[in-house]
Amino acid sequence: MVGVRGISAPYIYVCTRMRVRKAKLIPREEYQRMLNMGLAEITRVIGETEYKQEIDELGTTFKGIDLIEVALSWNLAKEYQKIQEITPGNLKEFTRAYLRRWDIQNVLTILRGKMQGAKTGKIKEILVPAGSLDTTALDRLLGEDNPERIVEALKGHRMYPVIAREYPVAKDSGSFSRMENELFKQFYSELIAGAESGIKGGNLFLDFIRLDIDVKNLKTLFRLRADGFEEDAREMYISGGALSATDFSNLNLIKNQGEFIDALKGLYRQKSLLSFLDEIKDEKTIRDAEIRLTRVQLEQMERMSKRNPISIHPILVYLEKKKYEVFNLRALARGKESRLPSEKIVDYLVM
């Protein structure tokens, strides 16, 4: 069956469903209300939303912050899996490829947890089996005795060559940041290759990937500035966005914040990014810059989605907004658990 302008009905259906799902996400004013609540009240409110089934099912096993953590992870994984099931044709291929980013996050969470001696149950609570590694595969990794055995258990997976190469460095330094960066380089390289392979709709998927890379490189630059990193930064650079490796390296060497922002403005043409750069010219904290950058990315994605309403864009917008809903609820719960003041917690929310 074919719909408007030759677009198949399944494509129209799934993009419409994404907009319906997006409309059900928690609005800004509800977060503002939850900032004035305690943890028990926040749990009750979450249990009245799309997370009700998970809160009810897990309520007899978990309490407090643990209940919220597990319920959020379960809900996010189930939602992402459902979207992969209902998405047709090329849209399914793009969606599955994009969700492989969760393989990186899950494996790094397991490796970090094992290295730090965390309990298996606590590690499992925050895993989101939405990528190519399903619950069974992640449980197998969790069952391994040490990080070395986890690395070996990944043999045959597309991530294995990078993980095997980078693990000795991570073990010696105690940090997985370089491994994470190398895995994302591989991830984006594969996404770009897929988008440029001639598959229908690949050009729109590519637009989204390039925006994602731009934001990731900018966040890395702000982190490097905060850390006072003055060495050659090119190994932290991810190719495929607006910046070249030379631009990235040169920007990291600029000491003055105003000059750094002006140099960035000369390299970008997107109005939303330019406005963001003006706003943060005198910004003090890396956290503020990262949160604002994420908001800019989501706004830009919304504009792309409105321009291309029957495409991969509405799906990716929903995937990202759903992710940040979970991110916000988790930040709220953890902040309340740690007795942080509301004005401090709000700085961590993407609204």
C-alpha positions in Angstrom: 0.0 0.0 0.0 1.3 3.4 -0.9 0.5 6.7 0.8 1.2 10.4 0.1 3.8 11.0 -2.7 4.5 7.3 -3.0 5.5 6.9 0.7 4.5 3.5 2.0 1.8 3.4 4.7 4.1 1.7 7.3 6.5 4.6 7.1 3.7 7.1 7.7 2.3 5.0 10.5 5.6 4.6 12.4 6.5 8.3 12.1 3.0 9.2 13.4 3.5 6.8 16.3 6.7 8.5 17.2 5.0 11.9 17.4 2.3 10.4 19.6 4.9 8.9 21.9 6.9 12.2 22.0 3.7 14.0 23.1 3.5 11.7 26.1 7.0 12.6 27.4 7.2 14.4 30.7 6.9 18.2 30.2 9.2 20.8 31.6 6.6 22.0 34.2 6.4 18.5 35.6 10.1 18.5 36.3 9.8 21.9 38.0 7.1 20.4 40.2 9.2 17.3 41.0 12.1 19.5 42.1 10.0 20.4 45.1 9.3 16.8 46.1 11.0 14.1 48.1 12.2 10.8 46.7 9.1 8.8 47.7 6.8 11.4 46.1 8.9 11.4 42.9 8.6 7.6 42.8 4.8 7.9 43.1 4.6 10.5 40.3 6.8 8.4 38.0 4.5 5.4 38.8 1.6 7.4 37.3 3.3 7.9 34.0 4.5 5.6 31.2 6.7 3.9 33.8 3.8 2.5 35.8 4.2 -1.1 34.7 7.8 -1.2 35.6 7.3 0.6 39.0 4.4 -1.9 39.8 6.3 -5.0 38.7 9.6 -4.1 40.5 8.1 -2.5 43.6 8.1 -5.7 45.6 11.8 -6.4 44.9 13.3 -2.9 44.9 12.8 0.2 47.0 13.9 3.9 46.9 16.6 4.9 44.4 17.1 1.3 43.3 13.5 1.0 42.3 13.7 4.1 40.1 17.1 3.1 38.6 15.9 -0.4 37.5 12.4 0.8 36.4 13.9 3.5 34.2 16.4 1.1 32.6 13.8 -1.6 32.0 11.4 0.9 30.5 13.9 2.5 28.2 15.2 -0.9 26.9 11.6 -2.2 26.3 10.7 1.0 24.5 13.7 0.9 22.2 13.2 -2.8 21.5 9.5 -2.1 20.6 10.5 0.7 18.3 12.9 -1.6 16.4 10.1 -4.1 16.1 7.5 -1.7 14.6 9.9 0.3 12.3 9.8 -0.8 8.7 12.4 -1.2 5.9 15.4 1.1 5.8 14.1 3.0 8.8 14.6 -0.2 10.9 18.2 -0.6 9.5 19.1 3.0 10.5 17.4 2.7 13.9 19.3 -0.5 14.7 22.5 1.0 13.6 22.1 4.1 15.7 21.1 2.1 18.8 24.3 0.2 18.7 25.7 3.1 20.7 24.2 1.3 23.7 26.6 -1.6 23.1 29.4 0.8 23.8 27.8 2.2 26.9 26.8 -1.2 28.3 30.2 -2.9 27.8 32.0 0.1 29.3 29.6 0.1 32.3 30.4 -3.6 32.9 34.1 -3.2 32.5 34.3 -0.2 34.8 32.0 -1.9 37.3 34.1 -5.1 37.4 37.4 -3.2 37.6 36.0 -1.2 40.6 34.6 -4.4 42.3 31.0 -3.4 42.0 28.3 -6.0 42.7 26.9 -7.7 39.6 23.4 -6.8 40.5 24.2 -3.1 40.9 25.9 -3.1 37.4 22.9 -4.8 35.8 20.5 -2.2 37.2 21.8 0.5 34.9 22.3 -1.5 31.7 20.0 -0.8 28.7 19.9 -3.8 26.4 18.9 -1.8 23.3 21.8 -2.5 21.0 23.0 -5.7 19.3 24.0 -7.2 22.7 20.7 -8.4 24.2 19.9 -9.3 27.8 21.3 -12.8 27.4 24.6 -11.6 25.9 25.0 -8.9 28.7 24.2 -11.5 31.4 27.0 -13.7 30.0 29.4 -10.8 30.2 28.3 -10.0 33.7 28.9 -13.6 34.7 32.6 -13.4 33.8 35.0 -13.2 36.7 37.2 -10.3 35.6 37.6 -7.6 32.9 40.1 -9.8 30.9 37.6 -12.6 30.5 34.9 -10.0 29.5 37.2 -8.8 26.7 37.8 -12.3 25.5 34.0 -13.1 25.7 33.5 -10.3 23.1 35.6 -12.0 20.5 33.7 -12.0 17.2 31.7 -8.8 18.0 32.4 -5.8 15.9 33.8 -3.9 18.9 36.3 -6.6 19.9 39.4 -5.4 17.9 39.2 -1.9 19.5 38.4 -3.2 23.0 41.3 -5.8 22.8 43.7 -3.1 21.6 42.7 -0.5 24.1 42.1 -2.6 27.2 45.8 -2.8 28.3 46.0 1.0 28.2 42.7 1.3 30.2 43.9 -1.2 32.8 47.3 0.6 33.3 45.7 4.1 33.5 42.6 3.1 35.4 40.6 5.1 32.8 38.4 3.9 29.9 38.0 7.4 28.3 40.4 6.6 25.5 38.7 3.2 24.8 35.4 5.0 24.8 36.6 7.5 22.3 38.1 4.9 20.0 34.8 2.9 20.1 32.8 6.0 19.1 35.2 6.7 16.3 34.5 3.2 15.0 30.8 3.6 15.6 30.4 6.8 13.7 32.7 5.6 10.9 30.4 2.6 10.4 27.2 4.8 10.5 28.6 7.1 7.9 29.6 4.2 5.6 26.1 2.8 5.9 24.4 6.1 5.3 26.6 6.7 2.2 26.1 3.2 0.8 23.3 4.3 -1.5 20.5 3.1 0.7 17.3 5.2 0.3 17.0 7.9 3.0 20.7 7.6 3.8 21.3 11.3 3.2 18.8 12.3 5.9 20.4 9.8 8.3 23.8 11.3 7.4 22.6 14.8 8.3 21.7 13.6 11.8 25.0 11.7 12.2 27.0 14.8 11.3 25.1 16.9 13.8 25.8 14.3 16.5 29.5 14.2 15.6 29.7 18.0 15.7 28.1 18.1 19.2 30.3 15.3 20.5 33.5 17.1 19.2 32.4 20.3 20.8 31.7 18.6 24.1 35.2 17.0 24.0 36.8 20.4 23.3 35.0 21.9 26.3 36.1 19.0 28.5 39.7 19.3 27.3 39.7 23.0 28.2 38.3 22.3 31.7 41.0 19.7 32.2 43.8 22.0 31.0 44.8 19.4 28.3 47.5 21.1 26.2 49.0 18.1 24.3 48.1 17.2 20.7 44.3 16.6 20.9 43.8 14.9 17.5 43.5 11.4 18.9 40.3 12.6 20.7 38.8 13.9 17.4 36.0 12.1 15.6 35.9 12.7 11.9 32.7 13.3 9.8 31.5 16.6 11.2 32.2 20.2 10.4 35.6 20.4 12.0 38.8 19.0 10.5 41.4 17.3 12.7 43.7 20.3 12.4 40.8 22.7 13.4 40.1 20.5 16.4 43.8 20.5 17.5 44.3 24.2 16.9 41.2 25.1 18.9 42.4 23.1 21.9 45.6 25.3 22.0 43.7 28.6 22.3 43.9 29.6 26.0 41.6 32.6 26.0 37.9 31.7 26.2 36.7 34.6 24.1 39.2 33.8 21.3 38.3 30.2 21.5 34.6 31.0 21.0 35.3 33.4 18.2 37.4 30.8 16.4 34.6 28.3 16.8 32.1 30.8 15.4 34.2 31.1 12.3 33.9 27.3 11.6 30.2 26.8 12.1 27.2 28.1 10.0 24.3 26.7 12.0 22.3 29.5 13.6 21.5 27.4 16.7 25.2 26.6 17.3 26.2 30.2 16.8 23.6 31.4 19.3 24.8 28.8 21.8 28.4 30.0 21.4 27.4 33.6 22.1 25.5 32.6 25.2 28.4 30.7 26.7 31.1 33.1 26.0 31.5 33.9 29.7 30.2 30.5 31.0 32.2 29.2 33.9 31.4 25.4 34.1 31.8 22.6 31.6 28.5 21.1 32.9 26.6 24.2 31.8 28.2 24.1 28.3 27.4 20.4 27.9 23.8 20.7 29.0 23.2 23.7 26.7 24.9 21.9 23.8 22.5 19.0 24.3 19.5 21.4 24.3 20.8 23.0 21.1 21.2 19.5 19.5 17.6 18.5 20.4 16.2 21.8 19.1 18.1 21.3 15.8 16.9 17.7 15.6 13.3 18.9 16.0 13.7 21.3 13.1 15.1 18.5 10.9 12.1 16.3 11.9 9.6 19.0 11.0 11.3 19.5 7.6 11.3 15.7 7.0 8.2 14.4 8.8 8.2 11.0 7.1 11.8 9.9 7.5 14.3 8.6 10.0 14.3 12.0 11.8 11.1 11.7 13.8 12.3 8.3 15.1 15.7 9.6 16.1 14.2 12.7 17.8 12.0 10.4 19.9 14.9 8.0 20.7 17.0 11.0 22.0 14.2 12.7 23.9 13.2 9.5 25.5 16.8 8.9 26.6 17.0 12.4 28.1 13.7 11.9 29.9 15.3 8.9 31.7 18.5 10.9 32.2 16.4 13.7 33.9 14.4 11.4 36.1 17.6 9.6 37.2 19.4 12.9 37.9 16.4 14.1 39.9 16.2 10.8 41.9 20.0 10.7 42.6 20.0 14.4 43.5 17.2 13.9 46.0 18.9 10.8 47.4 22.1 12.8 47.9 20.1 15.7 49.5 21.3 18.2 46.9 19.3 21.5 46.8 16.8 21.8 44.0 18.7 24.7 42.4 21.7 22.4 42.1 19.8 19.5 40.6 18.1 21.7 38.0 21.6 22.4 36.5 21.8 18.7 35.5 18.4 18.5 33.7 18.0 18.7 29.9 14.7 20.6 29.6 
